């Protein structure tokens, strides 16, 4: 029953999430900048050098690369692996062998095409089938009706480390944090159940900017305590709804039990969000694990548990997503070490950003794990946010949205220093538009699905359903 409720909550919140052109599309056209490392218009008579057919039949015909795969999969690989790049192509469906026709761009693909690899593929039956990953994991993005009859469509994937985002005609349709691009891997064009022609293939190096907007008009969407407007906060249910909503990061709060097990819990006590009472630091892991963390929110969530940090990270690692981890309370460096040890044990250092209101917590984290990016939460702005950020070695400065309104120019100041800016906790299109105008890089929201919808509609036209959630702290 809970699975059905999660599906219903997700569908309700995401109606139309990816059905409108991306904000700024008219002005965006094609992102600029970077060194072009592959440019191919197939003007020659044969397959370009170092392009390798590993599945299906491929040939150059009429200035286009034509790939065919009847009931199977056609793959042609090329290029060297890059950590940060943009891969673009134009594609056109020439013939479909059946209702299962698809095509797409592959990244982190071994030259032989064998083994694990990731591709964002577009199904072409026009019946609402989803865009999906090459490993079969579906995304909640309907394909435009009639894509097979529209002539050329523009495909693009933006890759920065483990984060890869696919675009169809400049509209974001798919994202993963599970890309594993390595120097030995390359790129691919892929087709299935169809004959598809490609042209104007281009690969461009881009700067690594994991926490700044760089060349995209979109802000990073962060699900506050999971999708806490639709599921009980800081639970696996809220994380699942946040992931299905399209949020790039899940934001959660971490505290230690009496026996030093990191749990997700915002308050110092368990009273508000469970059926128990008492300070979380005075309760054992066994006691916390037995609490009901869902019945307070809705009857359908009865039996939801308080997750450990390890459980949360294991889910993100295997099913996708990154974590904005707030150290809510730490009595000393050993408490922070306990949390970081879990991040390392779960092999998630590349997908965790640590934040806190307390600069000392961040200093301890920096000492223990210099590889982890840091963010400073602020209810009011510092006199000199740049100086504070540089002193702490921050990747992100995270002010309260209302506080930022008094001095929006600090966004430009921080950007010039190479520091990203995410605001919290913002739940209405009016305020999303305002902070977008300031140039913020990310928004933390209780309503991630609606924020994703706004993120993918023309500026000023996004909307939410229902009344805004009450203002909360991270």
N, C-alpha and C positions, 0 to 999 in steps of 0.2 A: 504493500500500500504506500509506503514511504517513497518508493521509486516512482510510483504513479504521481504522487504529489509533487515530487521534485520536477518531473517532466512537465506537469501542468503549470507549476510556478514559472518554470523556464519559458515555456511557450507563451504564457500570458505576458511576461515582462519583455520578451524579445520579438513580439509581433512587429515585423518590418525592420528588424535590426540591420539587415544588410540588403534591403530592397530599394534603397535610394542612393544616388551618386554621392561620393565622398565630398565632404566640405572642401571647398576650394578647388574642385576639379577643373573648373573653367580656366582658372589662372595657373593651375599646376602643370598641365600638359605632360611634360616629362621632366623628372628631377634632373638637375644639372650637377656638374662637378665630378672630380675624380679622374684617374687615369684609365682609359679604355684598354683592356688587356685582350679582349676578343671582339672582333667586328667582322661579321660574315653576311654578305648579301647573295651568296650562291651564284655569282656571275660566271663561275667556271663551268667546266663540263662534267666534273666528277665530284665525289665527296671531298671536302677539304682535308688537307693533311692533318693527321693525328686525330681525326674523327673516326670512331670505331663503332661499327654495327654489332650489337650484341643480342639483338632480337628483332624479328620482323624483317621487312624488305624496305630499303631506303635507296633513293636515287635523286640526283639533281635533275629537275625538269622545268624548263621555262623560267629560270632564275629563282626557283624555290626548291627547298629540300622537302621531298615527299616521302612520308613514312606510312607503311601499311601494316596492319595486323588484323587478320580476320577475326578469329575467336580468341586470339592470344594477346600477347603484349609485345609491342615494338619499342626498342630502346636504342638510341645512339648516344654514345658518351664522347666527351671532349673536355679539354681544358684541365688546368691544375687546380687543386683545392685552394681556396682563399678563406680567410677568417671573416672578412668584412667586405661585402660586394653587393652589386645590383646586377641581376640577370634578366634581360628583356628579350622578347621575341614577338612577332606577329604570327598568328595561326589561323587556318581556315579549314573547316571540315569539307573535304571533297566528296567522300562517300561514306555511308554508314553501313556496317555489316548487319546491324541489328539494334535493338533498344539499348544495348550496353556500351555504346560508343563513348569514348573519353579521350582526353589529351591533356598534356601539362608539362611543367618544368620540374626537373629533378635536381636536388642538391645533395652534397656529401655522397656521391655515387662512385663506387669503385670502378676503375676503367673496364673491368670485365663484366660489370653489371651484377655480379654475384654478391650475396651477403645483404646485410641490412642497409637500406638507403631510404631517403625521404623525398617524396614528390607531392606537389599539390596538383591534383588532377580535377578537370572540369568535365562533368557528365553532360551529355548534349541532347538528352531526350526531351528537355523542356517541360518535364512533368514534376518539377520541384525536387528532383533528386539532389542530394547535397554535393558540394565540393568536398573532396576527401583527400586524405593522405595516401601515399602509395602503400602504406602498411595496412590500409583498410579502415583506419580510424576516421569516422565521419566528423564533419564540422557542421555547425548549425547555420548554414548559409545556403539559401535556395539559389539555384542557378537561373539566370534570366531565361525566360521562355523564348524558344526559338533561336538559341545561340547557334545551332547548326545551320541556320538559314541567313545569318547576318553578315556573311562574308568575313573579312578579317576581324579578329579581336586581338586586343593587346594584352599580353601576359607579362607579368613582372614579379620577381621575388626579391625582397630586400633581406639580406642576411647579415646579421651582426653577432658573431659568436654562435651561441646555441639558439638564438632567436631568429626565426625565419617567418616572413610575412609575405603571402601571395596576394597579387592584385589582378583583377580582371577588368580591363578598360578603366583603370585608375580607381577601382573600387576594391577595398580590402575584402577578401573572401575567405581567408584561411590564415591561421597563425599557429606556430608550434614553438615551444621552448625545448624541443627534444632533438633539434638538429645537432649532428655530431661531426660537423665539417672538420676534416683533417687534411694535412698537406698531401697525403697519398690519394685523397679522393678528388673527384671532379664533378662535372655537371652532365646533364642529360636532357634530351627531348624524349618524351614518352607518348605512346598512343596505344589505344586498345579498342578492338571492335570497330575499326574505322580506318580510312585513309585520310591523313591530315597533312597539309603542306605548311611549312614554316618559312619565314623570311625575316630579314633584319635582326639577326641574333647579335646581341651585344652584351658584354660583361664589363662592368666598370668597378674599379676599386672605390670604396667609400671609407670615410673616417669612422673609426669606432666611436659610437656615442650612445652607449646603452641607456643613459638616463637623460639625454637631451633629445629634442625633437629632430634636430638636424634637418634633413630635406623632406620631411613629411609634414602635412598640415594637421596630423592627428596628435592628440595628447595620449599619454600612457594612461590606461584605465586600471585603477587599483580598487579591488573589492574590499571594502572596510569590514573587518572581522568576518570575511566571507561576504556573501550577499545577504547582509543582516536585515534587510527589509523584507526578505522572503523566507528566511530560515533562521533558526536560533544561532546567534552569534558565536563565533569561535568553536564551531562544530564541523565535523566532516560533511554534514548536509549543507551547511552554508558554503563551505569550500566548493562542493560539487556544483551548486547553483551558480556560484561566481565563475567557475571555470566554463560552464556551459554558456554563460552570458557573454563570454568573450573577453573577460578581464585578463590582463597580462600578468598582474601580480595579485596575490591574496595577502591582505594585511591582517596580522594576528598578533596578540599580546601573549607574552610568555612569563610565567612565574614558576617557582620551584615548590614542590611538595616538601613535607617534613623530611622525607628520606631522599631529597635532592633529585627528584625526577621532574624534568621540565614539562609543564602542562600549559595548554592554551586557556587563559583566563584573564579578563580585563580587570575585574575588581580584586581588591585584596581579600575579600571574602567570597564564598560560594553561594551566599544567600540569594542574590538577585536572579541568577541564571541556572540554578539547580534546585533540587528538592532537599538539599542539605543546608547545614549552617556551619559557620566557623571560618577562621582565617585559613586560606589555602596552605600557607606555610606551616600550619599546625596539624594538617591532615596528612595521613600516609597515602602512598600511591594506591594501595588497596582500597582505602576509604573513598578517594576521589574517583577511582575507576568504577565504583558501584553507584555513583550518583546519576540521577536522571537530569540531563541537561537540555531536554527538549520540551517537556510537558508545559513549562511556563509560557512557551511561545504559542503552541497550538497542539491540540490533542493528537494530530497525526504524527507528531515528533516524539511521542512518549517513548522512552527507552534510548533516546539519543545520548551518547556518552561524552564526557569531557575528553578530548583527544590529548595524547601526549605529543610533544614536538616530534618525536621519532615517527609516530604514526602519520602525522601530517606530512612530513618530509618524504616518507616512503611513498605516499599517495601522489605527491607532486612529481617525484622522480619517475614513477612508472606510468603515470597517466597524464602528465603534462602540467606546466605551470611553474611560477617562481614565487618566492616568499619575501614579503616585506616584514621582517621580524622585529617587533618592538620589545626591547628589554624593559619590562614594566617595573621591575624591582630587583636590585642586586645589592646585597650587603657588602660584597667585596669582590675582588677579582676572581676568586674561586667560583663564585656563583655564575659569573659570565663564562668562565672556562667550561663549566658543566654544560651550558647551552651550546657553546661552540663545539665541544666534543661530539655532541649529537649531530650537528650539521656536518661535521667531517665524517663521522661514522656512516651517515647516510649518503656520503659522496655528493653533497649538494652545495659545496662552497661556490660553485660557478653560478648558482641560481638563488642565492640568498643575499639580501641587502639588510643590514642591521641598522635600526633606528632607535632613538631614545630621546626623551626630554632632558636627560641628565648627561652633561658633557663627560662626567667621569666614567659613566658606563661605556661611552664611545672610546675613551682613552684606553680603558682596559681591553676592549675588543680589538683596538688597533695594535696594542702590544701583543695580544695573544694570536691574532689572525690578520696580519697586514694585507692578506689577499682579499678579505671581505670588504666590499664598499660600505661606507657609513653615511647615515643621514641624521641630521639634527632636527628634532621637532621643536616648534616654537609657538607658544600661545600669543606672544607679542614679539615684534621684530627687535633684534639686537641693534644697538646704535650703529655698528659696522658689521653687517652680516658676512661680508667678504673676508674681513680679518678673522672673525670667529671661525668661518669655514676653513680657511687656510691653516689656522692654528690646529684644528682638529683633523685635518686631512680628509674633509668631507667630499663625497661624490654628489650629495644632495643636501639642499636646505629645504625644510618642510614647514612653512608657516601656516598658521590658521588663515583661512581665506579672508575673513573679515579684517584681520590685522594687516594683511597685504594691501588692502584697499587704501590705507593711509599713505603708503609709500610704494606704489607699484613700480617705480623706477629701479628698485633693488633687483628686479628680475634681470634687467639688462646688465646691471653691475655684476651680478653673480655669473651670468653667462660669459661675460668678458673674462672672468677668472676661471672659466671652464667648469663651473658648478651648476648642476641642474636644479630646478625648482619644481616641487610638487606641493599642492595645497590640500588641506583637509578641512573638515569633512563636508563635501558640497553635494547637494542633492537636487538642485533645480536648474533648468536650462538657462534661466536668466543669469545665474551666477556662473555657470559654465561658460557662457558667452563672454561675461566680463573678464574672467581670469584668462580665457583664451586670448582675449585682446591684449592682456598684459604680456602674453608670450610664455605662460607657464608650460612646463614640459609634461606634467602629469597631474591627475586629479584623483583623490581618494574619495570614494562615494559609497553610501549604503545601497545605492541603486545602480550597480554596474551595468546591468542589461540596458537600462534606459540611457546611461551615459555612452555605451557603445553605439546605440542607435543615433544619438545626437552626434557622435563622433563621425558617423558615416552619412550624414545628411548635410545639405548646403547650410552654410553658416546662418544661424538665427532661426532655422526652421525645425530644430529638434524639439521634441515634446516628451513629457512623461505622463503616465497615467496615475491618477490618484493624488492625494495630498502629499507634500514633501515630508520626508521623515524628520523627526526632531533633530536639532543640532546636537552633536555629541563630540567628545574628545576622542583622539585615536585610541 
